[in-house]
Structures are given as C-alpha cells and as structure tokens.
C-alpha cells in the first residue's frame, strides 16, 4: 500500500503545518479549506515557513542559495489549494485537521466516506476524541487511523499513530510510514483517551492545579520544581496557560463524561472558575499567570 497523494482538510494552525511536512516528505498535497480567505492565509504561512527554513539551511552551510531556491520551488510545487471537496476524491490519504468538535468531525467523515475512492486511508489529527467514533461515521473503519501531530508541526518531531480494534494492519503500517516520511518519530498507540502524550500530560497539569488550589506550593515554585528538577522546558501551570485553559477544560469534560469512574480524570474548581471569567491563559492575557504577549509578568 503506497501513499502518493495526500489531502489535508483544514489549513489553519495545525493543518498548514501538516501540509508543509507532507510536501517536504515528497507527497503531492491538496490543502482544503471551505473559505478562500482561510485557504490563502494558510498557504501564505506555508510559503513563508519554507522560505525561513531555506534561509536557515543556507546560513548553516547545508545548502547553497541555488539549492535552497530549488528546494523551495520543488516543495511548494507539490502543494495545491482547493475549496472544492471533489478535489480530494482521488487522494490516497486524507488527514482531518479541523475544529475540535466531534460532531463536526463525524459529519465530515460521513460525507468523505461517500465521495473519496474506496482505497483511501482516513486519518484524524484529534488530540482527545475517540478515533473509533469517527471511523464508524466514515463507513470504512478498517481504513481509519489517528495521526496526531504536535504544534508547531514543522518543528515538533513526534506524531502519534493511533489504531482502533478495526484498523487494518496494512493501513496502520502505511500511516506510520507516512509519518516517518514527514520527518517525524512515529509512535504507535491504541485508541485510548489522550493516546500517549495527553493521557500523561493532562492529568499531570491537573495535579499541579490541585496542588496550587490546596496551597501546597506557589505556582512559581511548582513550575520551578518541575522545570529544574525534571528538566522540563516549562512548568505545568505555565504549560496550562500556553495550551489554553478552555482547551484543557474541554478535554477534561469529554473524558469525565465518557469515563466517569477513571480517578485520573477530574476537573479542578479553579480551572472552571477561570474559564467562566474568560481567563483562558496566554491568549487572553491572563490564566494562572498574567501575560504580556509571550512573557509572564
């Protein structure tokens, strides 16, 4: 099973990065957005990112100016944009990277299942929703996987390749090879809540919030302890502000609803309170910290 042509649905924060790394990996890529303005913005970000990468390679002596220009031209030449879903019909792999809303995703895959060639593989970039629910909606669960890339896609070296009980072995292997061709370390995991990274990361963030709420330690000391004691690039409360308190709450609410008896899934009172007040973290200027742009006050 060989993947040559890839469709990416959604050209936003995650989608444009997936388009780019797929093109860099040698695949022809159709970037789909329903809105022409959103598509143009996403394609513009890709073009700018390729230029920056090329310049860095020249500065480091990895490429000459001519080689860098040729690389950008070749990579960019593999990308096409579309606002017509019919242009996805002959893709070998389609990766969904749209809004994190399960009902919207299921509706999309139901539509795709009726129009894309039977041999195509479907994948979702979701970070928290059950892959099997989308697979069943598509009508072809054996040809469905999760491909969870990390932000920023161009720089983060990981992709989680998620298989359900229905995923065909050859389909999973092809999806894993695709992730590796995109320059990523591809880790395999089952269709469990949060896969590997978020299953470990979100409860860790929750425990840090609980410590703060109990008064066990200050937010600064909790973050410093994990940053300098464990070598993490940032502490858990800073990380929560980066991820977004609303995003964190949404993930937890979904897990608590589906797995009410799992003790690792709980929602701190202060998280609910801050979200209700519109204090969503770095993007709104205040979460557990007060922010000025990317810097904490």
C-alpha positions as CSV (number, residue, x, y, z in Angstrom):
1,X,0.0,0.0,0.0
2,X,1.7,3.2,-1.2
3,X,0.6,6.8,-0.4
4,X,1.4,9.3,-3.1
5,X,-1.3,12.0,-2.9
6,X,-2.4,13.4,0.4
7,X,-5.4,15.6,1.2
8,X,-5.4,17.8,4.3
9,X,-8.7,19.2,5.4
10,X,-8.2,22.5,7.3
11,X,-5.3,24.8,6.6
12,X,-5.2,26.6,10.0
13,X,-2.7,26.3,12.9
14,X,-2.2,22.5,12.6
15,X,-3.4,21.9,9.1
16,X,-0.9,24.2,7.3
17,X,1.9,22.5,9.1
18,X,0.8,19.1,8.1
19,X,0.5,20.2,4.5
20,X,4.1,21.6,4.7
21,X,5.7,18.5,6.2
22,X,3.9,16.2,3.8
23,X,5.1,18.2,0.9
24,X,8.6,18.2,2.3
25,X,8.3,14.4,2.6
26,X,7.8,14.1,-1.1
27,X,4.0,13.8,-1.3
28,X,1.6,15.7,-3.5
29,X,-0.7,17.6,-1.2
30,X,-4.2,19.1,-1.6
31,X,-4.9,21.6,1.1
32,X,-8.6,22.1,1.5
33,X,-10.5,24.9,3.2
34,X,-14.1,25.8,2.8
35,X,-13.3,29.5,2.8
36,X,-10.9,31.0,0.2
37,X,-9.6,33.6,2.6
38,X,-8.6,31.0,5.2
39,X,-7.0,28.9,2.5
40,X,-5.0,31.8,1.2
41,X,-3.8,32.6,4.7
42,X,-2.7,29.0,5.3
43,X,-0.9,28.8,2.0
44,X,0.8,32.1,2.8
45,X,2.1,30.7,6.1
46,X,3.5,27.7,4.3
47,X,5.3,29.7,1.7
48,X,6.8,32.0,4.4
49,X,7.8,29.0,6.6
50,X,9.6,27.3,3.6
51,X,11.5,30.5,2.9
52,X,12.7,30.7,6.5
53,X,13.8,27.0,6.5
54,X,15.7,27.6,3.3
55,X,17.4,30.7,4.7
56,X,18.5,28.8,7.8
57,X,19.9,25.9,5.7
58,X,21.9,28.4,3.7
59,X,23.2,30.1,6.9
60,X,24.2,26.7,8.4
61,X,26.0,25.8,5.2
62,X,23.7,22.9,4.5
63,X,22.5,24.4,1.1
64,X,23.8,26.9,-1.4
65,X,21.5,29.8,-2.4
66,X,20.7,27.9,-5.6
67,X,19.9,24.6,-3.8
68,X,17.7,26.4,-1.3
69,X,15.8,28.2,-4.0
70,X,15.3,24.9,-5.9
71,X,14.2,23.1,-2.7
72,X,11.6,25.7,-2.0
73,X,10.3,25.6,-5.6
74,X,10.1,21.8,-5.7
75,X,8.4,21.6,-2.3
76,X,6.0,24.4,-3.0
77,X,5.2,22.8,-6.4
78,X,3.8,19.7,-4.6
79,X,1.1,21.8,-2.9
80,X,-2.2,22.8,-4.3
81,X,-5.1,24.6,-2.6
82,X,-8.8,24.0,-3.1
83,X,-12.2,25.0,-1.7
84,X,-13.9,22.0,-3.5
85,X,-14.1,18.7,-1.7
86,X,-14.3,16.9,-5.0
87,X,-10.6,17.6,-5.4
88,X,-10.0,15.2,-2.6
89,X,-11.7,12.2,-4.3
90,X,-8.5,10.6,-5.6
91,X,-6.3,11.1,-2.6
92,X,-4.6,8.1,-1.1
93,X,-4.6,9.6,2.4
94,X,-6.8,12.3,3.9
95,X,-5.9,13.9,7.2
96,X,-8.6,16.0,9.0
97,X,-7.3,19.0,11.0
98,X,-10.5,21.0,11.6
99,X,-12.2,22.4,14.7
100,X,-12.0,20.1,17.7
101,X,-15.7,19.2,17.7
102,X,-16.6,15.6,17.5
103,X,-20.0,16.0,15.8
104,X,-18.5,18.2,13.1
105,X,-15.7,15.7,12.5
106,X,-18.1,12.8,12.3
107,X,-20.3,14.7,9.8
108,X,-17.2,15.4,7.7
109,X,-16.1,11.8,7.6
110,X,-19.6,10.6,6.8
111,X,-19.5,12.9,3.8
112,X,-16.0,11.9,2.8
113,X,-16.8,8.2,3.0
114,X,-19.4,8.6,0.3
115,X,-17.2,10.5,-2.1
116,X,-13.5,9.5,-1.8
117,X,-12.1,6.4,-3.5
118,X,-12.5,3.2,-1.6
119,X,-8.8,2.5,-1.2
120,X,-8.1,5.8,0.6
121,X,-7.0,5.9,4.2
122,X,-8.7,8.4,6.5
123,X,-7.0,10.0,9.5
124,X,-7.9,12.5,12.2
125,X,-5.4,14.8,13.9
126,X,-7.6,15.0,17.0
127,X,-5.8,15.2,20.3
128,X,-8.5,13.8,22.5
129,X,-11.6,12.3,20.7
130,X,-12.1,8.6,20.2
131,X,-10.9,7.6,16.8
132,X,-13.4,4.7,16.5
133,X,-16.4,7.1,16.6
134,X,-15.1,8.9,13.6
135,X,-14.1,5.7,11.9
136,X,-17.6,4.3,12.2
137,X,-19.1,7.5,10.9
138,X,-16.9,7.2,7.8
139,X,-18.3,3.8,6.9
140,X,-14.8,2.4,6.5
141,X,-13.4,1.7,10.0
142,X,-10.8,-0.7,8.7
143,X,-9.1,2.2,6.8
144,X,-9.1,4.7,9.6
145,X,-6.3,5.8,11.9
146,X,-5.4,8.7,14.1
147,X,-2.4,10.9,13.1
148,X,-1.8,13.2,16.0
149,X,0.8,15.8,15.1
150,X,2.1,18.4,17.6
151,X,2.2,22.2,17.4
152,X,4.2,23.6,15.7
153,X,4.1,20.8,13.2
154,X,7.1,21.9,11.3
155,X,9.3,21.8,14.4
156,X,7.9,19.1,16.7
157,X,9.4,15.7,15.9
158,X,6.5,13.5,17.1
159,X,3.4,12.0,15.6
160,X,1.2,9.6,17.4
161,X,-0.2,6.9,15.0
162,X,-3.4,5.6,16.6
163,X,-5.1,2.3,15.7
164,X,-8.5,1.1,16.7
165,X,-9.6,-2.6,17.0
166,X,-10.9,-2.3,13.4
167,X,-7.8,-0.8,11.8
168,X,-6.3,-3.0,9.1
169,X,-2.7,-3.8,9.7
170,X,-1.5,-2.7,6.3
171,X,-3.4,0.6,6.7
172,X,-1.7,1.2,10.1
173,X,1.7,0.4,8.6
174,X,1.2,2.8,5.7
175,X,0.1,5.6,8.0
176,X,3.2,5.0,10.2
177,X,5.5,5.2,7.1
178,X,3.8,8.4,6.1
179,X,4.5,10.0,9.5
180,X,8.2,8.9,9.2
181,X,8.4,10.2,5.7
182,X,7.2,13.6,7.1
183,X,10.4,13.6,9.2
184,X,8.7,12.6,12.4
185,X,9.3,9.9,15.1
186,X,6.1,7.9,14.8
187,X,4.9,6.2,17.9
188,X,2.2,3.6,17.9
189,X,-0.7,3.5,20.3
190,X,-4.2,2.2,20.8
191,X,-7.4,4.3,20.7
192,X,-7.4,5.2,24.4
193,X,-8.2,8.6,26.0
194,X,-5.5,11.2,25.1
195,X,-3.4,8.5,23.4
196,X,0.2,8.6,24.9
197,X,1.1,12.3,25.4
198,X,-2.1,13.8,26.6
199,X,-3.1,10.8,28.7
200,X,0.1,11.6,30.7
201,X,0.3,15.3,30.3
202,X,-3.3,16.5,31.1
203,X,-3.6,14.6,34.5
204,X,-0.1,16.0,35.3
205,X,-1.4,19.5,34.7
206,X,-4.5,18.8,36.8
207,X,-2.4,17.6,39.7
208,X,-0.3,20.8,39.6
209,X,-3.5,22.9,39.6
210,X,-4.8,20.9,42.6
211,X,-1.6,21.5,44.5
212,X,-1.9,25.2,43.8
213,X,-5.6,25.2,44.9
214,X,-4.8,23.4,48.1
215,X,-2.0,25.9,48.9
216,X,0.7,23.2,48.9
217,X,3.1,25.5,47.0
218,X,3.0,28.6,44.9
219,X,2.6,28.5,41.1
220,X,6.1,29.8,40.7
221,X,7.6,27.1,42.9
222,X,5.6,24.3,41.4
223,X,6.8,25.3,37.9
224,X,10.4,25.8,39.0
225,X,10.4,22.4,40.7
226,X,9.4,20.6,37.5
227,X,11.5,22.7,35.2
228,X,14.7,22.4,37.2
229,X,14.1,19.1,39.0
230,X,12.9,17.2,36.0
231,X,14.4,19.1,33.1
232,X,11.1,20.1,31.6
233,X,11.2,23.2,29.3
234,X,8.4,24.8,31.3
235,X,6.4,24.1,34.4
236,X,2.8,22.6,34.4
237,X,1.0,25.8,35.2
238,X,2.9,27.8,32.5
239,X,2.1,24.9,30.2
240,X,-1.6,25.1,31.0
241,X,-1.6,28.8,30.2
242,X,0.1,28.0,26.9
243,X,-2.3,25.2,25.9
244,X,-5.3,27.3,26.9
245,X,-7.5,26.8,30.0
246,X,-10.6,26.4,27.8
247,X,-8.9,23.7,25.7
248,X,-7.7,21.9,28.8
249,X,-11.2,22.1,30.3
250,X,-12.8,20.9,27.1
251,X,-10.6,17.8,27.0
252,X,-11.3,17.0,30.6
253,X,-15.0,17.4,30.3
254,X,-15.0,15.0,27.4
255,X,-13.0,12.4,29.3
256,X,-15.1,12.8,32.5
257,X,-18.3,12.3,30.5
258,X,-17.0,9.2,28.8
259,X,-15.0,7.7,31.7
260,X,-16.8,8.8,34.9
261,X,-15.1,6.2,37.0
262,X,-11.5,7.0,36.0
263,X,-9.9,8.7,39.0
264,X,-7.2,10.3,36.9
265,X,-9.8,12.4,35.1
266,X,-11.1,15.2,37.3
267,X,-11.7,19.0,36.9
268,X,-10.2,21.4,39.4
269,X,-12.6,24.1,40.6
270,X,-10.2,26.9,39.8
271,X,-10.0,25.8,36.2
272,X,-13.7,26.0,35.8
273,X,-13.8,29.4,37.5
274,X,-11.1,30.9,35.4
275,X,-12.7,29.7,32.1
276,X,-16.0,31.2,33.2
277,X,-14.3,34.5,33.8
278,X,-12.7,34.4,30.4
279,X,-9.2,34.0,31.8
280,X,-8.0,31.4,29.3
281,X,-4.3,31.7,29.6
282,X,-1.7,33.4,27.4
283,X,-4.0,34.1,24.5
284,X,-6.3,36.3,26.7
285,X,-3.5,37.9,28.8
286,X,-4.4,36.0,32.0
287,X,-4.8,32.5,33.2
288,X,-2.8,31.2,36.2
289,X,-0.3,33.9,35.3
290,X,-0.7,37.4,33.9
291,X,0.8,37.7,30.4
292,X,2.2,40.4,28.2
293,X,2.4,38.7,24.8
294,X,4.6,35.6,25.3
295,X,6.1,36.9,28.6
296,X,4.8,36.4,32.1
297,X,4.5,39.4,34.4
